[in-house]
Amino acid sequence: MTDSSAKYAHAAERWSAEAYADSVAYLRHRAELIVSLGPRLEPGDRILDLACGDAGLANFLRPYDYLGVDASEEMVRAAQARGAHVELADLNEYEPPEPVAATTCFRAIYYTRDRRAFFRRVAGYTEKKLVFDLNPRKYRVDEIRADLAAAGLDHVALRPFFVPQTLALPVPLAALLRAAERSSPLARAALRVRFTYLVAASRAQVRPVTTASSRA
């Protein structure tokens, strides 16, 4: 087990509760943007959540067919204890048994061994979009765009994500911050010092999606 794996294993049972100061606000807003950013998801669409941790996000995606994947056995057990459908696998190697409408990968893009190869692999089984978070102070947005385009994901939607991970805000201030996500000058200024983008990458022409009902 690597040092990173050991850290997550130790924290698995209380991961979502302790990793976020306000886990409900953080994960709910993330789920809202997974659905709405880029090509819109419809109830019944399958969402593959790579590096899902304890699958805390699944609670906010109940109208969708959620499948999680994590490389930590302890995280998988914690997720399954929540009732989530989660499999044990490395995000660099996992491929679902059938295509998914959307693939998500949060706080984990830096675990990819070859980012461009990872995007190509995901594009091969993802019908609508790939959604992930991006710290613009660590990664150049134009380089990420180029890697996505090389994988055939040439439509990129960016949305600032202004829910703090380690600070719970009063409701009025939290609402103001979410509203600021739509203000380009203010958002760009904030992103120079804190916060991340959510990225939704898709093809120019979205593939037909195999819904849960059509799979039945």
N, C-alpha and C positions, 0 to 999 in steps of 0.2 A: 504494500500500500504506500502511495506517495504521501508526502507531508500534507499536500492539499486534500487528498482523499481522507486522510486521518482527521483533519480539521472538520470536514463536512460530516464524517461519520459520527464524531463526538456530538455535533450539534443537531443531528437529523430530527430527533423527536420534537424539538422546539424551534425548528428552523424558521418557518414563516412568522411565528409569533415574535421572535427575537431579532430576525434579520432586518425588519422594518419597524420604524417607530410607530407607524399607523398602518398595519398590514392591510386593513380593509380598504382604506382610501387608495393606497398604493396599487394593490392588485386589482381593485375594481376599475380604476382608470386605465391601467394597462390592458385589461380585458376589453374595455370599451374601444380602445384604439386598435387592438388586434382585429376587431370586427369591422371597424369603420374606415381605417386608413388604407388607401389603395382600393383594389377591388373588394366590394363589400361581401362579407360572409353571410350565409343564410342559415337559419336553424336546421340542424341535421348535418351540416358540413363537418367533415372530420378535420380536427386540428391536432397536429403532431407537435408536442412540446419537448424539444431537445434540452437536455440538462435541466430537467424539470424540478429537481430538488424534491421536496416533500409534496409537490403537486398542489400547493396552496392556490395556484391560479385556477385549477379545475373548478373550485367552488363558484367562480365568477363566470364560468363558461358553460353553465348547465344546459342551455338549449342546443349545444353543439356536441359532437361525438369526439370526446377528448381521449387522446392517447399520449401518455408521458413516457419519456426515456431518461434514465440517469445511470451514471457509471458507478454510483455508490450503492452497495447493497443495503446499507442502513437507510439511505434516503428512499430507496425503492420500498423497503418494508414500511417506513413511515407513511409514504404515499398510499400504499395499499391499505394501511390501517384506516386511512381517510375514506376508503372506498373508491379510490381512483384507479383507472386502468393504466398501469405503469409497468414497463419492461426494463430489465437490466441490460445496458449496452453503452458503448462509447459513441459519442455523437459523430466522431469521424468515420465510423464504420457502419452505423445502423442504417438499414433500409427497410421501410415498412412493407408488409406483405402485399399491399395494394396502394395505389396513389391516394394522397391526402389533398384536401382543399387548400390547407395552409400549414406551413411549418413555422414554428417560433423558436427562438434561441435567445435567452436573456442572460446577461451577465456571464456569457460563456463563449463569445466569438473568439476571444483570445486563447481558448483551448484548442482551436483548430490547428492541425499540424501544417496544413497548406490551405490558406483561406480560399484561394481561387478554385482549387479542387473540391473543397467543401461546398462552395456555392454551386458548382456543376453537379455534384451528387444530389444536393437538395433539389435543384431545378428539375432533375430527372424524374422525381416522384411527386412533385408539388404542382397542383393544377392551377391554383389562383395566385398565391403570393407567399413570400418568405418575409417574416417580420422579426426584427431584432433591434437591440439597443446599441447605440454608438456614442462613445465619448469623443467629441470633436477636438478635444485638447490632446488626445493621444493618437487619433487616427485621422488621416486626411480624407475628407469626404470625397474628393475627386478620385482618389485611389480606390476607395470602396466602390464607387460608381463604376470604375473601369473593370474591377474584378466581377461585379455583378453582370455587367454587359457581356463580358467574356463567357459567362454562364448562360446567356440568353435572357437574362432578367434586366431588360433595358429600360423599363419604366420604374422610376424610383420616386416614392413620396416620402418626404421628411416631415416629422412633427416634433417640436420640442416637447419634452416630458418634464413638467415642473411640479412633480410631487416629490418632496424630499424623502430620501430613504431613511435617514437617521434622526429626523426631527418631526414630531407631530405638531401640526399647525392648528390654530383656531379655525373654525369652519369658514368665517368670512375671508380670512387671509388665504386659506387654501383655495377658495373659489376665485379670488383675484388672480392668484398665480396660474390657475388653469386657464382663465380668460386670457392671460398674457401669452399663452402658447400661440395664440393667433395673431399677435402683434409682432411683425417681422423685426423692426428696429430694436424693440425692447427684448425680444427673444434672443436675437443675435448677441446683444450686450450681455445678457445673463449667461449665455452658453460659453462666453469667453472665460468665465470664472467658475461655473458650476453647472450641474445638470447634464442631461444627455438628450440625444435625438432618439425617437423611434423611427425605424426605417421599414417601409413596406416596398418590397421589390417584386415586380411582376413582368410578364411578357406583354408585348404590344397587343397580342391577341390571346386572351385567356382561354385555356383548354376547357372543354366540357367537364363538369364535375360529376363524379359518381357519388350520389347522395346516399345517406343511410337507408332510405326507403328503397332505392333502386338496387342496393346491394342485397336486400333481404330476399 
